């Protein structure tokens, strides 16, 4: 009877320690990743899309707008 209780306690304590260790390792790993990304990119998100960004298409209306702005 006492051996079963001891085995149960050993198993649950071992699993609890592994769980806490994994949690702490993941938490510190995520924090260090965020701090490295923030310093290298200065808060700017960069994408990996192969598409070219088109801000506007040159039309007659855009020409009128730009000419009136200066």
C-alpha positions as CSV (number, residue, x, y, z in Angstrom):
1,X,0.0,0.0,0.0
2,X,2.7,2.5,0.9
3,X,4.8,1.5,-2.1
4,X,1.9,2.4,-4.4
5,X,1.5,5.8,-2.8
6,X,5.3,6.4,-3.1
7,X,5.3,5.4,-6.8
8,X,2.3,7.7,-7.4
9,X,4.0,10.6,-5.7
10,X,7.3,10.1,-7.5
11,X,5.5,9.9,-10.9
12,X,3.3,13.0,-10.3
13,X,6.2,15.1,-8.9
14,X,8.4,14.1,-11.8
15,X,5.8,15.0,-14.3
16,X,5.2,18.3,-12.5
17,X,8.8,19.2,-12.6
18,X,9.1,18.4,-16.3
19,X,6.0,20.5,-17.0
20,X,7.3,23.5,-15.1
21,X,10.7,23.3,-16.6
22,X,9.3,23.1,-20.1
23,X,7.0,26.0,-19.4
24,X,9.9,28.2,-18.1
25,X,12.1,27.3,-21.0
26,X,9.4,28.1,-23.5
27,X,8.6,31.4,-21.8
28,X,12.2,32.6,-21.7
29,X,12.8,31.4,-25.2
30,X,9.8,33.4,-26.5
31,X,10.9,36.5,-24.6
32,X,14.4,36.4,-26.0
33,X,13.1,36.0,-29.6
34,X,10.8,39.0,-29.2
35,X,13.6,41.2,-27.9
36,X,16.0,40.1,-30.7
37,X,13.4,40.8,-33.4
38,X,12.5,44.2,-31.9
39,X,16.1,45.4,-31.9
40,X,16.9,44.2,-35.4
41,X,13.9,45.5,-37.2
42,X,13.1,48.5,-35.0
43,X,9.4,47.4,-34.7
44,X,8.9,47.2,-38.5
45,X,7.3,44.0,-39.7
46,X,8.9,42.7,-42.8
47,X,7.2,40.2,-45.1
48,X,8.4,37.5,-47.4
49,X,5.7,37.9,-50.1
50,X,7.1,37.7,-53.7
51,X,4.5,40.1,-54.9
52,X,5.5,43.7,-55.8
53,X,3.6,46.3,-53.8
54,X,1.7,48.7,-56.1
55,X,0.9,52.0,-54.3
56,X,-0.9,53.6,-57.2
57,X,-1.5,53.4,-60.9
58,X,-0.5,56.4,-62.9
59,X,-3.8,57.9,-64.2
60,X,-5.0,61.3,-65.3
61,X,-6.6,61.9,-61.9
62,X,-3.3,61.2,-60.1
63,X,-1.4,63.6,-62.4
64,X,-4.0,66.3,-61.6
65,X,-3.6,65.6,-57.9
66,X,0.2,65.7,-57.9
67,X,0.3,68.9,-60.0
68,X,-2.0,70.6,-57.6
69,X,-0.1,69.5,-54.6
70,X,3.1,71.5,-55.5
